[in-house]
Structure formats: C-alpha cells, structure tokens
C-alpha cells in the first residue's frame, strides 16, 4: 500500500499461518482515505491478497444513519483500529473502529460484509448539553448534545439513538467542525438556536444557526475569535 493508517492485525490462534490486516489506504483497489482495505495471508505473511470497499469487495450493513452522515456519506466505518479472530467460530472475526464493533462472518470470502453491532455512540466525549424551554404548544424540548469528534445530536427520545448528526443542510466544506463546544438559544424565541466550535489552530471556528429548534441548521458567516 502507498499509504496505511489505523491498521488492526490478527493471527488466527487455531491456524497460525493465517494473518489478516485491516486499515485505511488510498491506492486504487486498496481503498481511498477513510475507506478500508483488508489484507490477507495464509502463509505467515509471505504472500498477500487484498480487497477493499472502493472495489466493492468490502461492504457494511446495519450502519446507524448518522455514521453515514459523519463519514462523508460513505457507508463504511470511519477506521479500523483492532481486529480479532473468534476462537469459537471458524473464519469469523470482530473489528473495532472509532465508534463501535463490527462482526465479519467470513474473513476469506471474495466479498466481505461488516455487520454493525451497535446503535448508539461509543468511546466519545460529551462537551456540552443544552435543553431549551418547552415550546408554546407544550411539547417537550429536545436535548442537544455537543460531542468530541462527532459534533453532536438532537435527541427527542433519550432512550433511542438519533438518526442524524448535527450538520448544516447545505455545505461544501467537509467536516465544518469536529467538536461542538457550545449551544445557546434565544430567550424570546427558543426555537432559534446556535452552536459553535472554537478555533483549534487548524480550522477557523464556525457557527450554525437553527430557526426550528435544531431540526435543520445553516452555516453562518460569524467567525469565532481565537
């Protein structure tokens, strides 16, 4: 591979000649950045084959919709950092990425499917919380969460994971921010809400504005000072 990061490697304890490596690459046929590739060897690493999602040979199913939103609309996990063989099921393995666990039922198949085994958000940090006052019609207000890495969510039911991440409805710059650090709402009209991410030394801080209680957002032109 010309580029490889966040790789998880595993040796099959039942068949030590089998070695598998999974991570991100950007050579055509080995996966673009933020895509994944699987390198497989059955002779202790002397020779390898590889499959990748950009050639259609790695697919993911049952992904939470917000993962697709967050990961540049790609229906794949964000990374692959750990890989382990299942000692009780031949050819099965488990993959850990930045947000949860995936099961691979046959590592050696010509087409490998990653089965998402999670619904919520794992291994992240809540930066801020906000609950506007109830609306005039008496409906319960949403809970707004600002998270590290995955921006945040609008929760209408705290017992169910949200379907979508907080993001502008129309934007051209991928990842307008990685972490939402603050929310505020208008005291006179709580349906008007703003959220922001401070300047991090790499990207200018941005502000999103919602006028419908956080259901949709648009990017504003107000920069956040250092």
Secondary structure, DSSP 8 states (H G I E B T S, - for coil): ----EEEEEEE-SSSTT-EEEEEE--STTS--TTS-EEEEESSTTSS-EEEEGGGTSEEEES--HHHHHHTTT-SS-S---EEEE-TTSTT-EEEE-SS-EEEES-TTSSSEEEEE--SS--S--EEEEE-----TT-----EEEEETTTEEEEES-TTS--SSB---SS-SSS-S-SB--EEEE-SS-TT-EEEEE---SSS-BEEEEESSTTSS-EE-S--B--
